[in-house]
Amino acid sequence: MIFLDTCVWMELLGVRTPVKTHEIKQAAAASDLLQNILIKKEKIVTCKEQLIELVSAIEKVTMKTVNQERKANNLSRVGKLKEFRKLEEFQSTKRLCETVIGDVKHFAEVSRIGEYDVGNIIQRLDLADINDCLYYDYCIRENIEFYTFDSDVARLGNSEKIHTYNAGENRWI
């Protein structure tokens, strides 16, 4: 089984257009990874926690894009997500969220991540964010291959199940 980190899904599902060299490399690496997974007919898993994280990430990315467009058109920008949700432009964000979640569910089975110790996660927040801790623990506990672009995940511990993309070497390590 394979678990793709949220940052990998964001590259796969085209939520934002890669512009910088490392973004272009990551998008290509994510695409190649998914292609190899599908060829090998490996099972991809996700969880409800990740689906929620994806929605939050999409909101932030699209708000940034809308702000850039509004600035270019001499319109007032929005500073907070609550303000963004009141704009007409937010309706397309909601549709994008629905599409992305549908796409993830097409490729991955939604599994229960199980019980987790919030106190243990808080103790590791200096190493990685909350969701990275959840996904790391889940993958280690369930013996699942975890692919990420986020080097912070490796700070949680050494495991041959954790694969971080090395842009310099253009490969997953």
N, C-alpha and C positions, 0 to 999 in steps of 0.2 A: 504494500500500500504506500501511497505517496500523498504528502500534504504540501500544498503550495502556499507560501506565505502571501499575505495580502498584497505586498509590493509586487509579487510575481503576477498575481491576478490583474493588478492595475495595468501592468505592461501588456498582458495578453488581451485584455478587453478594450484596449484603445481609449481609455477614459481621458487621457491627455496625449498630445502629440509629442513624441520625443524630438528634441531639438539638439541638445548637447551631445557630444560624442559618446559619453558614458551612457546616456539615456538610449541612444540608438543601439549601442551594443547590448544593453540590458533587454530591450524590446526584442532584438534578434535572438538573444540567448533564451528568453522566455518562450518564444515561438518554437525554436528548435527543441527545447525541453518538452513542450507539450506534444509536438510531433513525435518525438521518440517514445513518450509515454503511450500515446495512442497506437503507434506501430506495435509496441510490445504488449498492448492490451492490459496495461497495468491499471489498477484501481486507484482513483484519486478520491480523497476524502476531504471534507471541510466540516465546519461546525456552525451553529447559529451565532456564536460569538464572532466568528469571522465575517459572516454575512452582515452583521451589524457594523463591524469595523469598516467593511467595504462601503456601506451607505454613508458613514461619517466621512470617509476619505473622499468619496465622490462629491459630497456637498462642499467640502473645502476646496477641491480642485476646480469645480465649476464656478464657485463664488469668485475665485481668483480670476478665472477667465472672463466672467461677466464684468468684474471690476475693470479689467484691462479694456474691454469693449466699451464700457460706459465712459472711461477716461478718454478714449479715442474720439468719442462722440460728444465730449464736453458735458456729460451727465454726471450727477453726483454719484459717488461710489458708496458702497455699503461697507460698514466696518465690522459688523457682527452678523453671525449666522442667523440670528432671529430677525434682523432687518432683511437679509437676503430672502428668507422664506416668505416674506410679504410681497416680493416682487413678482411680476408676471414671468420673468425669466426662470424663476424657480420651478415652474411647472414642467419645463423640459428636463430639469435636474431630477425631478421625481420619476419621470418616464425613463431617464437614463438609469436610475437606480433599479427600477423594475426590470429593465432589459439586462443589466449586468448580473443581477441576482439570478434571473432565469438562465443566463448563459453559464454561470458557475454551477447551478444545479444540473444543467445538461451534462457537464463534464465530470462533476463530482457528486458523490453520495454524501448527504448531510448526516453526520454521526453525532452522537452525544459525546462531548469532550469529557464527561464524567465529573466527579467531585474534585474540587481543588481547594487548597488552603490559602485563603486570602492573605493571612499573616506571612506566610512563606513568600508569596509574591511581593508583598510590600518590602520585605527584607532584601529583595533583589532588584528593586527599582533603580538602583544606581548602576546596574549592569545592563538592563534592557527594559523596554516598556512592558506594560501589563500584558498585552496580548502576546508579545513574544514569549513571555514566561509561561503563559497558558499553553501556547502551541508547542513550545519546547517540551514541557512536562508531559503533555499528551503524547507527543511523538515518541519520546523516550519510553514512557510507560507501555505504549501499545506497539512498540517496535516498528514505527512508521518512518519512512524516509522523508525528511523535511528539507525543502528547497527554498532559499531566501537570497535576496540581494543585501540584506541587512547584516552587516558584520557584527552588530551588537549581540546577535543570537549566539555566536561562538563564545562570547564571554560568559554565558550561562553554564558551560561545561564542554568537555571534549567528548565527542561521540562520532562514530563513523556513519551515524544516521543523519547527521546535520551536514547539509551541503550549501556552501556559500559561493556565490559567483565571484570569481577573480577576474576583473576586467582586464588587468594587465596581461594575464595568461590566456584570457578569452576562454575560460573553462570553469566548470563547477568543481570545487574542491571539498 
